């Protein structure tokens, strides 16, 4: 399992230590099978990708020592999404693992991740990028001379050092862009393949259900099919609790005893309303996502902070609807 969410909530609950980079750690389990976990390290993933695609170690060092590359790998918007896709590529190529689970950020950011492989491939195949990446190929020396006024004008806007660093990076990057693009497209195909399953987590509120519906529409636009919806933080199910007897007892009593019966009757009424709301939410969810399986998780009394609480949540998700 890999978490690409910058928030460390799941990583901390599993016990994934900080400062481990892309190291894959095994989680002790009292069961058959193995669970290995890792958290995305953007810088380490980018460096590894450069080393893997570079024709020589010297070229890789030249790229990684470049000031523009360091800025690109640390702060450019979208870099995390691109490297998350690259890390997924690495894990899919690793023969040790039978199933790979990707924990993404909330839906708005998850879409950026899902779209990033093809977005990167399109960018790398753009004629302008190819023009800038390969200044030493046939005929480019003359073109570069003709482009000097343009580069000079750009340098007055972005700064000469920035432009020089960018140009040096692009020269060093020459020949590596094809492998970058190939890997990105492999991940894009994997995400759309039948071997991949998508799960959305929502909550019993109109806003959450609306957001989930929008996310499913975006998945459909990307050619991705949803397999499961998890309705999280559901109120507890009390079942039918008729308060008729308590209301009658409250009317037949007086003083404190009457107030106690009235309080109990009120609690029963609240539970009935909560159950009605739950059933209405289930019906709305089923209608909004026909043909998609739904699992439910009741809100726990304590926060999920360790493997025991994760196990309790897993048992709920695995239980049939009739038992929830």
Secondary structure by P-SEA (a helix, b strand, c coil): cccccccaaaaaaaccccccccbbbbbbbcccbbbbbbbbbaaaaaaaaaaaacccaaaaaaaaacaaaaaaaccccaaaaaaaaaaaaaaaacccccbbbbbcccaaaaaaaaaaaaaaaaaaacaaaaaaacccccaaaaaaaaaaaaaaaaaaaacaaaaaaaaaaaaaaccaaaaaaaaaaaaaaaaacccbbbbbbbcccaaaaaaaaaaaaaaaaacccccbbbbcccccccccccaaaaaaaaaacccaaaaaaaaaaaaaaaaaaaaaaaaaaaaaaaaacccbbbbbbcccccccccaaaaaaaaaaaacccccc
